[in-house]
Amino acid sequence: MRSKAFFINGGAGRVICSIPAFEKYAETHDDFVIVCEGGTDFFKGHPILHNKVFDNWHKGLFEKEIRHRDCVSPEPYREWNYYNQKCNLAQSFDIIINNLDGPRELPDPKIILNKVELLSGYNMIEEIKAGTGKDKVLVVQPFGRSVQQVGQDFIADPSSRSFSLNSIVDIINELKKDYAIIIMSEIHFPLEKNEEKSKYKVARPQITDMRLWASLINAADHFLGCDSMGQHIAKAFGKTATVVFGSTYPENISYPNSKDFDILDIGKDKRKYSPIRISIDDEIDRYNDESLEMTQEEVQKVINSVKKRMGKSVAYTGNWKPTEQATPSCCPPQPSSMSSAPILTNGSSPQSKVLLPKENRGFSPDLEKEIKNVLKNTK
C-alpha cells in the first residue's frame, strides 16, 4: 500500500482542528506528509508533525514527496457525521484521515510557541496593561474571515458568522470600563464619537503573524469571539472563552462540552444548515441572514459571561517600562515579523519595545520554564 500525502486547505481554524487527527494517524503510520495550501504556521515546532509538513510551493515537492504517494484531500464539511451535527470539525478530520466509522474523543490541538514568541506576546500584553491601566486582558475577535467592508461605513458578513457591528460596539464599550481590550481585527471600526478623547482606550494591534496572535491569546486572561480561528487557539492553550454563534452550529465548529467555554447560541431555532463546500444554496444563506442579530438582552448575556469568567476589574500595578532597541549606526532598522506594536485609540503607535530584563534571567538554562511561570503569575 502506498503512503499518503494529505492536502489541508482553508483557514487557520481548520488547520488547527486537523492537528489531533494527524497526531492519531502518526501513532500507526510513520511514512506520510502534509501539504498545507494555506500555510504551515500552526504546525511549526510540533514534536511529531513539524518535519512532515510542507508548503505547497516547497521546491521539488512533487518529485521528492508526492509522486510516489497517494494524494488525499480531507474535506470535513463533506463527512456525514459533520453535516448532521454528530461531530465537530476535529472529529470530522479524524474520521476521514483515520478511516473511522464515527467520532471519538480527541485531545486538544497542540500549538507550540518558542521563547521569542512567548516573550513577544507577554511584552505586548504588559504594554497594553500599562497603556490602559487595567491588569486583566480580554482578546476580542468580532469577525470571521468572510466579513466584508461595504463602502466606508458598513461591515457585513454574508455568512452570518460574525457579530453585527452595533452589538460588538455595545459589548466592547461596556467591557473596556473594566478590562484591557485587544481587538483582533484587520478592519478598523469606531467605538464612539471622538474616540481619541475617550477615558477608556482599547488596543488594535496591526498584526499579520498568526503565531503572534496565538501568543497574545495565550498570555491574555479570556477570549471573546465568534466562529473563527481565535476560539481554536484558546482551546489549544486551555484558555477560557466566550463564543457566540449565529448561522453555524456549536456542535460542529466549537466545544460546547468544554468547562472552559461559554457558548451563546444566538442562531438556535432561527437557522438552517448551510452546506458549505458541498453546494451553494442562496436560499439558506438568505434565511440565515439575521441569525446573529442580537437583542439587548443577548448582548447583556455576552457581557455577563465575560465578567463572570474574568472577575472584578483590577488596576495595573506592574512596572513595565519601554526601552528602545539599540540599532547599529551602520545599519538601518530591519522589520521583524514578531514586532507589531499595539495601537491605542488615542492615536499613538508605540515603537517596538522589550521588557527590561531582571538580573541575569536571559542567561537562564531553562528560560522557557521561567517565561511560562511569568505568564502564569500574571493571572
C-alpha positions as CSV (number, residue, x, y, z in Angstrom):
1,M,0.0,0.0,0.0
2,R,1.3,3.4,-0.9
3,S,1.9,6.1,1.7
4,K,-0.2,9.2,1.7
5,A,0.2,12.9,1.0
6,F,-2.6,14.8,2.8
7,F,-3.6,18.2,1.5
8,I,-5.0,20.7,4.0
9,N,-6.7,23.9,2.9
10,G,-8.9,26.6,4.3
11,G,-8.5,29.0,7.2
12,A,-6.3,28.7,10.3
13,G,-9.2,27.3,12.3
14,R,-9.4,24.3,10.0
15,V,-5.7,23.8,10.1
16,I,-5.6,23.8,13.9
17,C,-8.5,21.4,14.1
18,S,-6.7,18.9,11.8
19,I,-3.8,18.5,14.3
20,P,-5.3,15.9,16.7
21,A,-6.3,13.7,13.8
22,F,-2.8,13.7,12.3
23,E,-1.4,13.0,15.8
24,K,-3.6,9.9,15.9
25,Y,-2.6,8.9,12.4
26,A,1.1,9.2,13.3
27,E,0.6,6.6,16.1
28,T,0.2,3.9,13.5
29,H,1.9,5.5,10.4
30,D,5.3,6.9,10.0
31,D,5.5,7.5,6.3
32,F,3.3,10.4,5.3
33,V,3.4,14.1,4.5
34,I,1.0,17.0,5.0
35,V,0.9,19.7,2.3
36,C,-0.6,23.0,3.6
37,E,-2.2,25.0,0.9
38,G,-2.9,27.9,3.3
39,G,0.4,27.9,5.3
40,T,2.3,25.8,7.8
41,D,2.1,28.3,10.7
42,F,0.4,26.2,13.3
43,F,2.4,23.0,12.6
44,K,5.7,24.8,13.4
45,G,7.5,23.3,16.3
46,H,5.1,20.4,16.7
47,P,7.1,17.5,18.1
48,I,5.6,14.9,15.8
49,L,4.3,16.7,12.7
50,H,6.7,19.6,12.1
51,N,9.0,17.6,9.9
52,K,6.2,16.1,7.9
53,V,4.6,19.4,6.8
54,F,5.3,21.3,3.6
55,D,4.0,24.4,2.0
56,N,2.6,23.7,-1.4
57,W,5.2,25.9,-3.0
58,H,8.1,24.0,-1.5
59,K,10.8,23.5,-4.1
60,G,10.8,20.0,-5.6
61,L,7.8,19.0,-3.5
62,F,6.1,16.9,-6.2
63,E,9.1,14.8,-7.3
64,K,10.5,14.3,-3.7
65,E,7.4,13.9,-1.6
66,I,4.3,13.4,-3.7
67,R,4.9,11.4,-6.9
68,H,5.2,8.0,-5.1
69,R,2.3,8.7,-2.7
70,D,-1.5,8.7,-3.0
71,C,-2.9,12.2,-2.7
72,V,-5.7,12.6,-0.1
73,S,-7.7,15.9,0.4
74,P,-9.7,15.5,3.6
75,E,-12.8,17.7,3.5
76,P,-14.5,17.7,6.9
77,Y,-17.6,19.5,5.7
78,R,-18.4,16.6,3.4
79,E,-18.4,13.9,6.2
80,W,-21.9,12.6,7.1
81,N,-21.5,12.9,10.9
82,Y,-20.4,16.6,10.5
83,Y,-23.3,17.8,8.3
84,N,-25.8,16.0,10.6
85,Q,-24.3,17.6,13.7
86,K,-22.9,14.3,15.1
87,C,-19.3,15.5,15.4
88,N,-17.2,18.6,15.4
89,L,-14.6,19.8,13.0
90,A,-11.6,18.0,14.6
91,Q,-13.6,14.7,14.8
92,S,-14.6,15.0,11.2
93,F,-11.0,15.3,10.2
94,D,-10.3,12.3,12.4
95,I,-13.0,10.2,10.8
96,I,-11.7,10.9,7.3
97,I,-7.9,10.7,8.0
98,N,-8.0,7.6,10.2
99,N,-10.9,5.9,8.3
100,L,-13.2,5.6,11.3
101,D,-16.9,4.7,11.4
102,G,-17.8,7.6,13.7
103,P,-16.5,10.2,16.1
104,R,-14.3,9.6,19.1
105,E,-12.9,11.8,21.9
106,L,-9.8,13.7,20.9
107,P,-7.1,15.6,22.8
108,D,-6.9,19.4,22.4
109,P,-4.8,20.6,19.5
110,K,-1.1,21.4,20.3
111,I,0.3,24.8,19.3
112,I,3.9,25.1,20.3
113,L,5.3,28.6,20.9
114,N,9.1,29.2,21.1
115,K,10.7,31.5,23.6
116,V,10.7,34.6,21.4
117,E,7.0,34.1,20.6
118,L,6.2,33.7,24.2
119,L,8.1,36.8,25.2
120,S,6.7,38.9,22.3
121,G,3.1,38.1,23.4
122,Y,4.0,38.7,27.1
123,N,5.7,42.1,26.4
124,M,2.8,43.3,24.2
125,I,0.3,42.3,26.9
126,E,2.3,44.2,29.5
127,E,2.4,47.3,27.3
128,I,-1.3,47.2,26.8
129,K,-1.9,46.8,30.5
130,A,0.3,49.8,31.2
131,G,-1.5,51.8,28.4
132,T,-5.0,51.1,29.6
133,G,-4.3,50.9,33.4
134,K,-6.1,47.6,33.6
135,D,-4.5,44.4,34.8
136,K,-6.9,41.9,33.2
137,V,-6.8,41.5,29.4
138,L,-9.5,40.3,27.0
139,V,-8.9,39.5,23.4
140,V,-12.0,40.1,21.2
141,Q,-12.3,38.7,17.7
142,P,-15.5,40.2,16.4
143,F,-15.4,38.9,12.8
144,G,-14.8,35.8,10.8
145,R,-12.8,35.6,7.6
146,S,-15.9,36.1,5.4
147,V,-16.6,39.6,6.8
148,Q,-16.6,42.4,4.3
149,Q,-16.3,46.2,4.5
150,V,-19.1,47.6,2.4
151,G,-18.3,51.2,1.4
152,Q,-16.8,53.4,4.1
153,D,-19.3,53.0,6.9
154,F,-20.6,49.4,6.9
155,I,-19.3,46.0,7.8
156,A,-21.2,42.9,6.9
157,D,-20.7,39.1,6.9
158,P,-22.7,37.3,4.2
159,S,-22.2,34.0,6.0
160,S,-23.7,35.5,9.3
161,R,-20.9,34.1,11.4
162,S,-19.7,37.5,12.7
163,F,-21.0,39.9,15.3
164,S,-23.1,42.7,14.0
165,L,-21.3,46.0,14.3
166,N,-23.8,47.5,16.7
167,S,-23.7,44.6,19.0
168,I,-19.9,44.2,19.3
169,V,-19.6,48.0,19.8
170,D,-22.0,47.9,22.7
171,I,-20.2,44.9,24.2
172,I,-16.7,46.4,23.9
173,N,-17.8,49.8,25.2
174,E,-19.1,48.1,28.3
175,L,-16.2,45.7,28.9
176,K,-13.5,48.3,28.3
177,K,-14.5,50.0,31.5
178,D,-13.2,47.1,33.5
179,Y,-10.6,45.3,31.3
180,A,-7.8,46.0,28.8
181,I,-9.3,45.1,25.4
182,I,-7.4,43.9,22.4
183,I,-9.4,43.9,19.2
184,M,-8.4,41.1,16.9
185,S,-9.5,42.5,13.5
186,E,-7.9,43.7,10.3
187,I,-10.9,46.1,9.8
188,H,-10.9,49.2,12.0
189,F,-14.3,50.3,13.3
190,P,-15.1,53.2,15.6
191,L,-16.4,52.5,19.1
192,E,-17.8,56.0,19.8
193,K,-17.7,59.6,18.6
194,N,-14.4,61.5,19.4
195,E,-12.9,58.1,20.4
196,E,-9.5,59.7,20.7
197,K,-10.8,61.6,23.7
198,S,-12.3,58.5,25.4
199,K,-11.4,57.8,29.0
200,Y,-11.2,54.1,28.2
201,K,-8.8,53.1,25.5
202,V,-8.6,49.8,23.6
203,A,-5.6,48.2,21.7
204,R,-5.8,47.5,18.0
205,P,-2.6,45.7,17.1
206,Q,-1.7,45.7,13.5
207,I,-0.6,42.1,13.4
208,T,-0.3,39.8,10.3
209,D,1.6,37.0,12.1
210,M,-1.0,34.5,13.3
211,R,1.5,32.9,15.7
212,L,1.9,36.3,17.4
213,W,-1.9,36.4,17.8
214,A,-1.6,32.9,19.3
215,S,0.9,34.3,21.8
216,L,-1.4,37.1,22.8
217,I,-4.3,34.9,23.3
218,N,-2.1,32.6,25.4
219,A,-1.0,35.5,27.6
220,A,-4.4,37.1,27.9
221,D,-7.0,36.3,30.6
222,H,-10.0,35.5,28.4
223,F,-11.1,35.3,24.8
224,L,-14.4,36.6,23.3
225,G,-15.2,35.7,19.7
226,C,-17.3,34.1,17.0
227,D,-16.9,31.2,14.6
228,S,-13.3,31.9,13.7
229,M,-9.7,30.8,14.5
230,G,-9.3,32.6,17.8
231,Q,-11.5,30.1,19.7
232,H,-9.5,27.2,18.4
233,I,-6.3,28.9,19.6
234,A,-7.9,29.5,23.0
235,K,-8.8,25.8,23.2
236,A,-5.3,24.7,22.3
237,F,-3.9,26.7,25.2
238,G,-6.6,25.8,27.7
239,K,-7.9,29.3,28.0
240,T,-11.4,30.3,28.9
241,A,-13.6,31.7,26.2
242,T,-17.0,33.1,25.4
243,V,-18.0,32.2,21.9
244,V,-21.1,33.5,20.1
245,F,-22.8,31.7,17.2
246,G,-25.3,32.6,14.5
247,S,-25.6,30.6,11.3
248,T,-23.2,27.8,12.3
249,Y,-23.7,25.0,14.8
250,P,-21.6,24.9,18.0
251,E,-21.8,21.1,17.8
252,N,-19.8,21.4,14.5
253,I,-17.5,24.3,15.0
254,S,-16.8,24.7,18.7
255,Y,-16.5,22.9,22.1
256,P,-20.0,23.1,23.8
257,N,-19.0,20.4,26.3
258,S,-15.8,22.1,27.5
259,K,-15.9,23.5,31.0
260,D,-13.7,26.4,29.8
261,F,-16.1,27.6,27.1
262,D,-19.3,29.6,27.4
263,I,-21.3,29.0,24.3
264,L,-24.0,31.6,23.4
265,D,-26.1,30.2,20.5
266,I,-27.9,33.2,19.2
267,G,-28.9,31.4,16.0
268,K,-30.6,28.5,17.6
269,D,-34.1,27.9,16.2
270,K,-33.6,30.6,13.5
271,R,-31.1,29.0,11.1
272,K,-30.8,26.2,8.6
273,Y,-27.6,24.2,8.0
274,S,-25.6,25.8,5.2
275,P,-23.9,23.1,3.1
276,I,-20.6,24.9,2.8
277,R,-18.1,23.2,0.4
278,I,-20.9,20.8,-0.7
279,S,-23.3,23.1,-2.6
280,I,-24.1,26.7,-2.9
281,D,-27.6,27.4,-1.6
282,D,-28.6,31.1,-1.8
283,E,-32.0,30.5,-0.1
284,I,-30.4,29.1,3.0
285,D,-27.9,31.9,3.3
286,R,-30.7,34.4,3.0
287,Y,-32.7,32.5,5.6
288,N,-29.7,32.7,8.0
289,D,-29.1,36.4,7.2
290,E,-30.2,37.7,10.6
291,S,-29.2,34.6,12.7
292,L,-26.6,36.6,14.6
293,E,-28.6,39.8,15.1
294,M,-28.7,40.2,18.9
295,T,-31.2,41.7,21.2
296,Q,-30.1,43.9,24.1
297,E,-30.8,41.0,26.4
298,E,-28.5,38.8,24.4
299,V,-25.8,41.5,24.4
300,Q,-26.0,41.6,28.1
301,K,-25.6,37.8,28.4
302,V,-22.3,38.1,26.5
303,I,-21.1,40.8,28.8
304,N,-22.2,38.8,31.9
305,S,-20.4,35.7,30.6
306,V,-17.1,37.6,30.2
307,K,-17.4,39.4,33.6
308,K,-18.2,36.1,35.3
309,R,-15.1,34.5,33.8
310,M,-12.8,37.4,34.4
311,G,-13.9,38.7,37.7
312,K,-13.7,42.2,39.1
313,S,-11.6,44.9,37.5
314,V,-8.1,45.2,38.8
315,A,-5.8,48.2,38.3
316,Y,-2.4,47.6,36.7
317,T,0.4,48.0,39.2
318,G,3.2,46.5,37.2
319,N,6.5,48.2,36.4
320,W,6.5,47.8,32.7
321,K,8.9,50.3,31.1
322,P,9.6,50.8,27.4
323,T,13.2,50.7,26.2
324,E,14.2,51.3,22.6
325,Q,16.1,48.5,20.9
326,A,19.7,49.7,20.1
327,T,20.4,49.7,16.3
328,P,24.0,49.9,15.0
329,S,24.6,53.2,13.3
330,C,25.8,51.5,10.1
331,C,22.6,49.6,9.5
332,P,19.0,50.8,9.1
333,P,16.4,49.2,11.4
334,Q,15.0,45.9,10.0
335,P,11.3,45.0,10.4
336,S,10.6,41.9,12.4
337,S,7.7,39.5,12.0
338,M,7.4,39.3,15.7
339,S,7.3,43.1,16.5
340,S,3.9,44.6,15.8
341,A,3.3,47.3,18.4
342,P,-0.3,47.7,19.7
343,I,-2.1,50.9,18.6
344,L,-4.2,52.5,21.3
345,T,-7.3,54.5,20.2
346,N,-5.7,57.8,21.3
347,G,-3.8,57.6,18.0
348,S,-0.4,56.8,19.4
349,S,1.6,54.0,18.0
350,P,4.4,52.9,20.3
351,Q,7.7,51.8,18.8
352,S,8.7,48.2,19.2
353,K,9.9,47.7,22.8
354,V,11.2,45.0,25.1
355,L,10.6,44.3,28.8
356,L,13.6,45.4,30.9
357,P,15.5,42.3,32.0
358,K,15.7,41.3,35.6
359,E,19.2,40.3,36.8
360,N,20.5,37.6,34.5
361,R,17.3,35.9,33.5
362,G,18.3,36.0,29.9
363,F,21.1,33.5,30.7
364,S,18.9,31.0,32.5
365,P,19.4,27.4,31.5
366,D,15.7,26.9,31.4
367,L,14.3,30.1,30.1
368,E,11.1,28.7,28.6
369,K,10.0,27.4,32.1
370,E,10.7,30.8,33.5
371,I,8.7,32.5,30.8
372,K,5.7,30.2,31.4
373,N,6.0,30.9,35.1
374,V,5.9,34.7,34.4
375,L,2.8,34.2,32.3
376,K,1.2,32.1,35.0
377,N,2.0,34.5,37.7
378,T,0.4,37.4,35.9
379,K,-3.0,35.8,36.2
